[in-house]
Amino acid sequence: LNPNLFKRTDRNQDGTITKAEFDTAIQERRNRSASRRLQPGKTLPDGVTAHRNIEYAVAEQQPLQLDLYLPETTNPPLIVWIHGGGWKNGDKANVIPAILRLTGEGYAVASINYRLKDLSIHPKNIHDCKGAVRWLRANSAEYGYDPNRVAVAGSSAGGHLSLLLGMSSGVEELEGTIAGHTNQSTAVKAIVDFYGPSDLIAMAETQQRFNRVHDFKPGQLDSASPLRHLTQDDPPVLILHGDRDKTVPVEQSKLLHEGYQNAGKISELHIIERAGHGGKEFSDDIRYKFIKSFLDTHVKILK
């Protein structure tokens, strides 16, 4: 019997599973199966347990929640997913199908919510994301994933926050204290970036709409730009971007890839022809193999 499954079934932790505990576990499994559907066209692989609406913090009287998807694998690596939506919309239910598919390959996935308005509230949104990582590490034993094998991934605004989280470990102004557990690290083993901005100063210079929808304060663009935090300690990054993206120019991913290469760091850039800002191309079999191979190499096989 999977020891993590035994622990979750043994509610009073007395080392014995009673009939009542067993019946409760069976009913919960049936409930999870009934609620396995996430969004139209998105389902979880068989054997994956969904724990939804887990509160990891409260910020400004606003509950911050995450959804946790656990495979039956013992002590799986964890992918922290950060949704997109222009820093003002979106929800943790919005997970790219390729990431959900990985739960069938022995990966746990935690999809997190964070405070929304726009980038003018920076660094509150990155504080929330880092707080979620600390909470997830502090509670790893309860849910049964590996706190030492953690990756971060996200799309669009979530891609930006994934990059910022992965490239700014230990930057005090961006760490915050949301969710407590400040003894826990926010460092990750790898980043998967789906069409996220990497240099907000360059983006502001070329995208007039970007300036119109954000009320930036002095210094915010610099602080919130992942490339401004690039160091030799940063983890490998996988970048996927469509060459017809009209929301986040593909040049943003090229700048990121170039910055990593110049620093002698590991970066894989995949520009998808005729793809825009999102779409099924980012989860097709070709791209899924790229994502899985990258994560298997840099996260699943702990070095």
Buried (B, 14 or more C-beta within 10 A) or exposed (E): EEEBBEBBBBEEEEEEBEEEBEEEBEEEEEEBEEEBEBEEEBEBBEEBBBBBEBEBBEBEEEEBBBBBBBBBBEBBBBBBBBBBBBBBEBBBEBBBBBBBBBBBBBBBBBBBBBBBEBBBBBBBBBBBBBBBBBBBBBBBEEBBBBBBBBBBBBBBBBBBBBBBBBBBBEBEEBBBEBBEBEEBBBBBBBBBBBBBBBBBEBBBEEBEEBEEEBEBEEEBBEBBBBBBBBEEEBBBBBBBBBEEBEBBBBBBBBBBBBBBEEEEBBBBBBBBEEBBBBBEBBBEEEBBEBBBEBBBBBBBEEE
